[in-house]
Amino acid sequence: MREAGASQTEIALAFGMSVEAVRLVFRKLEADEAAFRKSREILQEFRQADDLDKKWKVADMLDALLLMTRTRTALRWWFEGNRIEETSLREFMELVISEKRHAKPGYLIAPMLDMRCVGVKGFWSAVRRLLESDLGERCNQEWRKRLARLSEASRIVGVRRLAWSKPCEPPDWLSRVAAGKAGAVPTVSLQSE
């Protein structure tokens, strides 16, 4: 209706909403569209650079990946608390799935699990966004290598000495992508989770 030229009042009447509620919905849509545009622009820069070790502003990295709000905020706090203003894709991937091997077989080290307010849901959000984002061929290859290690894990754990491990129960979307699109990198959709 909006694209057809209907006024906010007409839309409000059609859906039994207040004009202010319609205005808030439009404001949220505009903010989301701006975030998706910014993400696409930054991801294009990542693809063009295709450099795992090039430093990017933390804010740009977080804007590009469109992480869940809670996970994004937790990561921003972590980077700020550690006075880190720039990070590379390799360093970011290392926070999600570490290259370091755990002493126990079947365990995978995921340092971001130690971050306050991230949790398992935030971990899977980061895994998904890195998988869905085309970062450039070399960067995508590095992420697929880490995903292969994840697929072999039975438990995930942070890096703290007494960190609790969690069962590595991959979400349905990961198995569908692995089974149906091996090697392919899906694109970010505009649908929210």
Secondary structure, DSSP 8 states (H G I E B T S, - for coil): -TTTT--HHHHHHHHT--HHHHHHHHHHHHHHHHHHHHHHHHHHHHHHH--TT-EEEHHHHHHHHT--HHHHHHHHHHHHHTT--EEEHHHHHHHHS-SSB-SSTTEEE-GGGGSTTTHHHHHHHHHHHHHHS---HHHHHHHHHHHHHHHH-SEEE-SSTT--EEE----HHHHHHHHHSTT------S---
